Amino acid sequence: MLTGLLAGLAAVGPAAAQNLPEYELPPIRYSAAEASNRVTALQARRSAGDWQPTVGTGKECLRELLGALEVPLESQVLVFSKTSLQRALIEPRRPRALYFNDETYVGWVPGG
């Protein structure tokens, strides 16, 4: 394992390795790992022509996506943070909606 770690650090170079977050270093290499989850499976279905989202209002598209990802509409939680990077879009009267199941979460901001 130590050999792999050293080889990985050598591959990115000493200066770059010092600036990388720990999760980007061997053995994790988060960004280099191939994703395998409900979203990538849905993307594969779309690429194969097995699923095509319909065009509609934001809420209609959201409901269709939640159904395709098997995320229950009833899981909705509304959140607001004045320090959010999306604070231009969200506010106490228009919070972000989060929907989730054990494997997936979907965030939606009306008008976002």
C-alpha positions in Angstrom: 0.0 0.0 0.0 2.8 2.4 0.8 4.4 1.7 -2.6 1.1 2.6 -4.3 0.8 5.8 -2.3 4.4 6.8 -3.2 3.9 6.0 -6.8 0.7 8.0 -6.8 2.4 11.0 -5.3 5.2 10.7 -7.8 2.7 10.7 -10.6 1.1 14.0 -9.5 4.4 15.6 -8.5 5.5 16.9 -5.1 4.2 20.4 -5.5 0.8 19.3 -6.8 0.4 16.7 -4.1 0.8 19.3 -1.3 -2.1 21.3 -2.7 -4.4 18.3 -3.3 -7.1 17.5 -0.8 -6.5 14.2 1.0 -9.4 12.5 -0.8 -7.7 13.2 -4.2 -4.5 11.3 -3.2 -4.0 7.6 -3.5 -5.6 5.3 -2.7 -9.0 7.2 -2.9 -8.5 9.5 -5.9 -12.1 10.6 -5.6 -12.3 12.6 -8.9 -10.6 9.8 -10.9 -13.0 7.1 -9.7 -15.8 6.1 -12.2 -19.2 7.0 -10.7 -21.7 4.2 -10.3 -25.0 5.4 -8.9 -28.6 6.0 -9.8 -27.8 9.2 -11.7 -25.1 7.5 -13.9 -27.5 4.6 -14.5 -30.2 7.1 -15.6 -27.7 8.8 -17.8 -26.8 5.5 -19.4 -30.5 4.8 -20.0 -30.9 8.2 -21.6 -27.9 7.6 -23.8 -29.3 4.2 -24.9 -32.6 5.8 -25.7 -34.4 3.9 -22.9 -35.4 7.0 -21.1 -36.0 10.5 -22.4 -37.2 13.4 -20.1 -40.2 15.2 -21.2 -40.2 19.0 -21.6 -42.5 20.8 -19.2 -42.6 23.2 -16.3 -39.8 23.0 -13.7 -42.1 21.1 -11.3 -43.1 18.6 -14.0 -39.5 17.9 -14.8 -38.6 17.6 -11.2 -41.4 15.1 -10.6 -40.3 13.0 -13.6 -36.7 13.0 -12.4 -37.6 12.0 -8.9 -39.7 9.2 -10.3 -36.9 8.0 -12.5 -34.4 8.1 -9.6 -36.9 6.5 -7.3 -36.8 9.4 -4.9 -40.1 9.9 -3.1 -41.7 13.3 -3.5 -42.8 13.0 0.2 -39.1 13.2 1.3 -39.0 16.9 0.6 -37.2 19.1 3.1 -37.0 22.9 2.6 -33.7 24.6 3.6 -32.4 28.1 3.6 -29.0 29.5 4.5 -28.0 33.1 4.2 -24.4 31.9 3.5 -25.4 29.8 0.5 -23.6 30.2 -2.7 -27.0 30.4 -4.4 -28.3 33.1 -2.1 -29.3 35.2 -5.2 -31.8 32.4 -5.9 -33.0 31.3 -2.5 -34.5 33.3 0.3 -36.7 32.5 3.3 -39.8 32.9 1.0 -38.2 30.7 -1.7 -36.0 28.1 0.0 -34.2 25.2 -1.7 -36.1 21.9 -1.8 -34.2 18.7 -1.1 -35.5 15.3 -1.9 -33.8 12.1 -0.9 -33.7 8.4 -0.4 -30.9 6.2 1.0 -28.8 6.5 -2.1 -29.7 9.8 -3.8 -30.6 13.3 -3.1 -31.9 16.0 -5.5 -31.9 19.7 -4.8 -34.2 22.1 -6.5 -34.6 25.9 -6.4 -37.7 27.3 -8.0 -36.5 29.5 -10.9 -33.0 28.1 -10.6 
